[in-house]
Amino acid sequence: MGEAPHRPAGALSLLALFASLVSQNLGAAIAKSLFPVVGVAGMAALRIGLSALLLLAFWRPWRHPLARRDWGNLAAYGAMLGGMNLCIYHAFGRVPIGIATAIETTGPLVVVLAASRRALDVAWVVLAVAGLALLLPLASGRALDPLGLLFSFGAALSWALYIVFGKRVSTLASGQAVSLGMLVAALFALPLGVAGAGAAMAQPAALLAGLGVALLSSAVPYSLEMAALRRLPRHVFGILVSATPAVGAACGAIVLGERLSALQWLAIALIIGASAGGAATAGRPSPDTAGV
C-alpha cells in the first residue's frame, strides 16, 4: 500500500516517454516529406540550427563557464550529434524510416554490449546480427538502396560515439552540454545545408516547417525524456526506447505510406529484442563479478 502514490507518477513517466518517441518519429516523417522542398542536407540543417536556437534560448549555457578540458569533448560530442542527424536524414531519403532507425539503434546497443562481460549478452549480439542480416537486400528479396543502408550504419556509428563523448560532458551544468553540443552540430550542418539548398532554406514556409520539425524532433522529445528519466530506472528507459524502430515504421506508414514486408518487420522485431535485452541486462552483475 505504501507504493500506491508512486504509480500515477510512474504511469505518467511511461506516457511521457511514449509521447517522446511518437513526437520524434513524427517529426522525422514530416521532415522526410519536406525533402523535395529543401533537400536532405537543407532539412537537416534547418532542424539542427533551429533546435540549437531553441535550446540556447531555454538553457542559456553561457551562464556557466567551461573548463578548457571540456571544449575538446564538447566539440566531438557536437560533431557526432551533427553527423548522426545528417546521416539518418540521408538514410531516410533512401530507405523506409523503420528500417533506418532499426539499423541506427544498433549503435547504442554496441556501446552497452562492449562494456559487458556477461555470456548472456552474446545472445543479444546474435539476435541483432540476425535482424540486420534479414534487412540486407540479398536476404529480404526487396531491394534497398545500398547508400541508404550505408548512411544508416553511419548514423549508428555516430550515435555510439555520441554516447561515448556525451558521457564525458555529462558533468556539465544542466542543459549546457546539449545546447552547446547542438550549436556545434549547427556550425557543422549549416554550411552543408546552404550548399545544398541555398536560398530555399530562407523561405518563410521552409523556416516554419523547420521550426515545427525542430520542436517535434528535438525540443519536445528532449523535455519529455528528461521528465521520464526522473522517475524511470535507466534499464526500463532503455527497454522502452528500443521500441523506436517500430514507432518510426508506424509513423512512416501513416504519414508517408511506407509499407514493410513481413520479413522486414521480423528483422525490426529481432533488433528491438536485442536492444531491449541488452538494456535490461546491462546494469546487472555477471555471475563471475557478482559480489566483487
N, C-alpha and C positions, 0 to 999 in steps of 0.2 A: 504493500500500500504506500510505502514511503517513496516509491519511484513514480507514482502516478502523475505528479505535477510535471515531470520531465517529458512525458510522452507527447503532449502537444508541441513542445519546442522541437523535439526530435522529428515529428511529422512535418513541421514547418521547414526544418532544415532539409529534409528529403525533397520537399516540394520546391524549395529554393534551388537546390542543385539540379533537379529535373528541368525547372524553368530556365536555368542557365544553359543546359545542353540544348534545349529547344531554341533559345534565343541565338546561341552561337551558330547552330547549323542552319537556322532560318536565315540569318544574316549571310551565311556562305551561299545559300541557294539564290538569294536575291542578288548578291554580288555577281554570281555566275551569269544571271540573266542580263546583267549590265555590261558584260564583257564586250559585246558588239559595239557599244557606245564609246567607251574609253579604252578598251583593250585590257588585257590581263594585268600588265605592269601598271597601267594607269589606275585601275580599280584598287590594286594592292596599295599603291602609293596614297590614294585618297583615304583608304581605310586607316592605314598606319599613321599618316600625317594628321588626320582629324582626331584619331584616337589619342595621339600624343598631346594635341592641344587640350582636349578634354581632361586628360589625366594630369597634365601640368597645372591647369586651372584649378582642379579639385585638390591635388595634394600639395602644390606649391613647394616642391622639393628644395628650392634654394634657401629655405629657412634653416636647413641643417647642413653645415659644412662637411665636405667629403675629405677623407684622408687620401694622401697621394697613392697609397697602395690599392685603393678601391677603384681608381679610374680605369686601370687596365682590365680588371674583371668586369666592370660595368660596360666598357666598350665591347668586350667579347660577348657579354650577355645580350646587349642590344643588337649586335650584328647577327647573332643566332636567332633572335626574335624576328628581325627583318628577313633573314634568309628563310626561316620557317614559313612566314606568311607569303613571301614571293613564290617559294617552291610549291606550296599547297594550292595557291591560286592558279599557277601554271598547270598543276595536275588536274584541278577542277575543270580547266579549259579543254582537257583531252580525255578524261575518263570520268565515270559517274562519281558523285560526291561520296557515296557509301564505300566504294572501293578505295578511293584515295585516302579517306580518313582511316579505313581499316589498316592500310599499309603504314600510314603515319603513326598509328597507335603503337606499332612495334618499337618505335624509338624509346619511349619511356619504359616499355617492357624490358628492353635490353639493359637499361640502366639499373632497374630493380634486380634483374637476374645476375648481372655482373657482380653485384655486391653480395650475392648469396652463396652459401656453401651447402645448401640442402639438396639431397638427392632427388627429392620430390620435384624440384624446380626443373629438372631435366624433362619431366612430363610437359611442363608449360612450354618449353622450347620446342619440343616435338609437335605439340598442338599448334603453335604459332607457325612453324615451318610447313605443316600440313595445310593450314589455311592459306598461306602465301603461295604454295605450290598450286592449289586449286584456282587461285586468281590469275596465274600466268596464262597467256593466250594458248599455249600448247595443251594445257590441261582443261581449260574451260570450254574450248570449242567456239568461243565468241572472241573475235579479235579485239584486243585492247591496244591502244596507242602505246608503243614502246617508250616514247619520250614522256608520255603521261605517267607511266609506271616509274620511270627514272626520277621524275620530279617528285613523285610520291615518296620514294625512298630517300630523296634529298631532304624532304620535309621531316621524315623520320629521324634522319641523322641530325638535322638542325634542332629538332625537339630534344633529342638526347643530350646534345651539347648545351642547349638552353637550360636544361635541368642542372647539369654539372656546374655551369657558371652562375646559374640562379642561386644555387646553394652557397656559393662564395660571396654573394652580395645580399644574402638573406638577413644579415645582421644590421643592415642599414635601417634608417628610420622608416616608419610605416608609410608605404606608398612611394618612397623615394626611389627604390630600385626599379619598380615597374614604370614609373613616369619618366625617369631619366633614360631607362632602357628603351622605352618606346620612342623617345626623342632621338636616340642614336639610330634606332631602326628607321625612323623617318628620314634622317640625313642619308641613310644608305639607300632607301627605296625611292625617294622623291626624284633624284636625277634620272633614274631608270624610267619612272613613270612619265616624266616630262619628255624624255627622249622618245618614248613610245606613243604617247597620246597628244603631246603638245598642248595647244590652246583648248582642246576639248575638255581638259580637266578643269578649266576655269569657268566653264559654262555653269550658270546658276542651277540648272537641273542636275548636272553631274555632281556639283558640290552638295546639293541637298540629298541626293541619293547616297553619296559617300558618307554624309553625316549619319544617315539612317543606318547604313551598314556598320559604321564605327560604333554607334550606340548598341546595335544588336550583337555585334561580334566581339566587342571589347569591353566597353564601359559597363553595360548591363550584366553580362556574364561574370566579369571580374567582381563586381559588387555582390552578386548573389553567391558566388563561390566563397567569398570571404565570410559572408553570413553563415553559410553552411559549415565551413571549417571550424567555426567557433563551437559547434555542437556535436559534429560527427567525428568519430575516430578516423585516423588517417587511412587505415586499411579499408574501412567502409566507404570513405570518399573515393579511394582508388578503384574499388569494385564498381561503384556506380558510374564513375567517369569512363570506365571501359566500355560502357554502352554507347559511346559517342558514334561509332560507325553505324549502328542500327538507326539512331536518331538522324544521322546525316543522310542515310539512304532513304528514310521516310520523308525527310524534307525535300530531297531531290526528286522523289516520286510525286509529291504533292505540288511543289512549285514548278518543277521543270519537266515533269512527265518522264523522268528516268526510270527504266524498268530493268531489274536484275533477274538473271536466271536463278533457278533453284540451286544450282551448283555454286553460284556466286554468293547467294545467301548463306549456304552451308559454310563456305570459306570465311565469310564475315563472322558467322557464329563461332567458328573454331578460334579465330583471332580474339574475339571478345572473351571467350572462355579462357584462353591463355592469359590475357591481360588481367581478368578478374581473379584467376587462380594465383597469378604472381603477386597481385596486390594483397590478396587475402593471407598469403603465407609469408610475405616479405618481412614483417616485423616479428615473426615468431622464431625462437631459437631453434637451431638444428639439434638433433639428438646428441651429436658429438660435442656441441658447445654449450648445451644446457647446464646451467649452474656454474659456469665459469665466471 
